């Protein structure tokens, strides 16, 4: 079973996924997070990121993410994906907006197709909702306009995908945890 989460930076994705992982383990599920920090690794390799994101850096992040998800299925019954595949596309589209570019139509079609096809593998997909009042983390891009553009693109991308919105409230986060636990209870045997 795969549970993904997407959202612009500083919307509580990682914290929520940690809570879901803890709750799943408490219920006896073999849950693990797919290795993350792919944007950091991409930058270390020399790929541009954030507002300088390109189709190639986006494709690398998506493919590395897919590989990490598949690797994690070898050791876990429930795979938790922080920054699931649609996330990379949203960051790229926001970068294009920031630069006033349209992007190559063929490359965009490829990235959209990859996103749409791979998203079908998620048993549950959470999309966080930006609360502009929530401060950005110290080590995050501080451009509020870029952050909002990423959020807008995320919600455009998932509009046609099954997903659950997670707002910045305890009730929304609790509902997300309950949805993950309920799905795991019916889909995965406990250890």
C-alpha positions as CSV (number, residue, x, y, z in Angstrom):
1,X,0.0,0.0,0.0
2,X,1.3,3.5,-0.9
3,X,0.3,6.7,0.8
4,X,1.6,9.9,-0.7
5,X,1.6,13.5,0.4
6,X,2.1,16.6,-1.6
7,X,2.0,20.3,-0.9
8,X,4.0,23.5,-1.1
9,X,6.8,24.0,1.4
10,X,6.0,24.5,5.1
11,X,2.5,23.1,5.0
12,X,3.1,20.2,7.5
13,X,3.6,17.3,5.1
14,X,6.6,15.7,6.9
15,X,5.1,16.2,10.3
16,X,1.8,14.6,9.2
17,X,3.6,11.7,7.5
18,X,5.6,11.1,10.7
19,X,2.4,10.9,12.7
20,X,0.8,8.5,10.2
21,X,3.9,6.3,10.3
22,X,3.9,6.3,14.1
23,X,0.1,5.4,14.3
24,X,0.4,2.7,11.6
25,X,3.3,1.1,13.5
26,X,1.3,1.3,16.7
27,X,-1.4,-0.7,15.0
28,X,1.2,-3.4,14.0
29,X,1.8,-2.3,10.4
30,X,5.2,-2.5,8.8
31,X,5.3,1.1,7.6
32,X,8.3,3.0,6.2
33,X,8.9,6.3,4.5
34,X,10.5,6.2,1.1
35,X,13.8,7.9,1.1
36,X,13.2,11.6,0.6
37,X,15.1,14.8,0.2
38,X,15.4,14.2,-3.6
39,X,15.5,17.9,-4.4
40,X,18.5,18.3,-2.1
41,X,20.2,15.3,-3.8
42,X,19.3,16.7,-7.2
43,X,21.0,20.0,-6.3
44,X,24.0,18.1,-4.9
45,X,24.3,16.4,-8.3
46,X,24.1,19.8,-10.1
47,X,20.5,19.8,-11.2
48,X,18.8,23.2,-10.8
49,X,16.0,23.4,-8.2
50,X,13.1,25.6,-7.0
51,X,12.7,28.6,-9.3
52,X,15.4,27.3,-11.6
53,X,13.8,23.9,-12.0
54,X,13.9,22.4,-15.5
55,X,12.1,19.6,-17.3
56,X,15.3,17.5,-16.8
57,X,15.6,18.2,-13.1
58,X,11.9,17.5,-12.7
59,X,12.2,14.2,-14.6
60,X,15.2,13.2,-12.5
61,X,13.3,13.9,-9.2
62,X,10.2,12.0,-10.4
63,X,12.2,9.0,-11.6
64,X,14.4,8.9,-8.5
65,X,11.2,9.2,-6.4
66,X,9.6,6.3,-8.2
67,X,12.7,4.2,-7.7
68,X,12.7,5.1,-4.0
69,X,9.1,4.1,-3.6
70,X,9.7,0.7,-5.3
71,X,12.7,0.0,-3.2
72,X,10.7,0.7,0.0
73,X,8.1,-1.8,-1.0
74,X,10.8,-4.5,-0.4
75,X,10.8,-3.8,3.3
76,X,7.4,-2.3,4.2
77,X,3.8,-3.2,3.7
78,X,2.8,0.5,3.9
79,X,5.1,2.9,2.0
80,X,4.8,6.6,2.9
81,X,5.9,9.1,0.3
82,X,6.8,12.6,1.4
83,X,6.6,14.7,-1.8
84,X,4.9,12.2,-4.0
85,X,5.4,12.5,-7.8
86,X,2.8,15.3,-8.6
87,X,4.8,17.5,-6.2
88,X,7.8,17.8,-8.6
89,X,5.6,18.8,-11.5
90,X,4.0,21.5,-9.4
91,X,7.4,23.0,-8.5
92,X,8.4,22.9,-12.1
93,X,5.2,24.7,-13.3
94,X,5.6,27.3,-10.6
95,X,9.3,27.8,-11.7
96,X,8.1,28.3,-15.3
97,X,5.5,30.9,-14.0
98,X,8.3,32.7,-12.0
99,X,10.5,32.9,-15.1
100,X,7.6,33.9,-17.4
101,X,8.2,30.8,-19.6
102,X,5.8,28.3,-21.1
103,X,8.1,25.3,-21.3
104,X,8.5,22.8,-24.1
105,X,5.1,21.3,-24.9
106,X,6.5,17.8,-25.5
107,X,8.5,17.8,-22.3
108,X,5.4,19.0,-20.3
109,X,3.2,16.4,-21.9
110,X,5.7,13.7,-20.9
111,X,5.9,15.0,-17.3
112,X,2.1,15.2,-17.0
113,X,1.7,11.7,-18.4
114,X,4.3,10.3,-16.0
115,X,2.5,12.1,-13.1
116,X,-0.9,10.9,-14.1
117,X,0.2,7.3,-14.7
118,X,2.2,6.9,-11.6
119,X,-0.4,8.6,-9.4
120,X,-2.6,5.6,-10.0
121,X,-0.2,3.6,-7.8
122,X,-1.1,5.7,-4.7
123,X,-3.8,4.0,-2.6
124,X,-4.2,7.3,-0.7
125,X,-2.9,10.7,-1.8
126,X,-3.0,13.7,0.6
127,X,-2.7,17.3,-0.7
128,X,-2.0,19.9,1.9
129,X,-3.6,23.3,1.6
130,X,-1.5,26.4,2.0
131,X,-2.2,28.6,5.0
132,X,-0.4,31.8,4.1
133,X,-0.4,32.8,7.8
134,X,1.7,29.8,8.6
135,X,5.4,30.8,8.7
136,X,7.9,29.3,6.3
137,X,10.7,27.2,7.8
138,X,14.1,28.9,8.3
139,X,15.7,26.8,5.6
140,X,12.9,27.2,3.0
141,X,12.6,29.5,0.0
142,X,11.0,32.6,1.5
143,X,9.2,33.8,-1.6
144,X,5.5,33.8,-0.6
145,X,4.5,34.2,-4.3
146,X,6.4,31.2,-5.4
147,X,5.1,29.2,-2.5
148,X,1.5,30.1,-3.5
149,X,2.2,29.3,-7.1
150,X,3.4,25.8,-6.1
151,X,0.2,25.4,-4.0
152,X,-2.0,26.5,-6.9
153,X,-0.3,24.1,-9.4
154,X,-0.5,21.2,-6.9
155,X,-4.3,21.6,-6.6
156,X,-4.7,21.9,-10.4
157,X,-2.7,18.7,-10.9
158,X,-4.7,16.6,-8.4
159,X,-8.0,18.0,-9.5
160,X,-8.5,14.9,-11.6
161,X,-6.9,12.5,-9.2
162,X,-8.4,10.8,-6.2
163,X,-7.0,12.7,-3.2
164,X,-7.9,14.1,0.2
165,X,-7.2,17.7,1.1
166,X,-5.5,18.4,4.4
167,X,-5.9,21.9,5.7
168,X,-4.0,23.6,8.5
169,X,-6.2,22.3,11.4
170,X,-6.0,19.6,13.9
171,X,-9.3,18.2,12.6
172,X,-8.0,17.9,9.0
173,X,-4.7,16.2,10.2
174,X,-6.6,13.8,12.5
175,X,-9.0,13.0,9.6
176,X,-5.9,12.2,7.4
177,X,-4.5,9.9,10.1
178,X,-7.8,8.1,10.4
179,X,-8.1,7.7,6.7
180,X,-4.6,6.1,6.5
181,X,-5.4,3.8,9.4
182,X,-8.7,2.7,8.0
183,X,-7.3,2.0,4.6
184,X,-4.4,0.0,6.1
185,X,-6.8,-2.0,8.3
186,X,-8.7,-3.2,5.3
187,X,-5.7,-3.5,2.9
188,X,-2.7,-4.7,4.8
189,X,-2.1,-7.5,7.2
190,X,-0.4,-6.5,10.5
191,X,2.9,-8.1,11.7
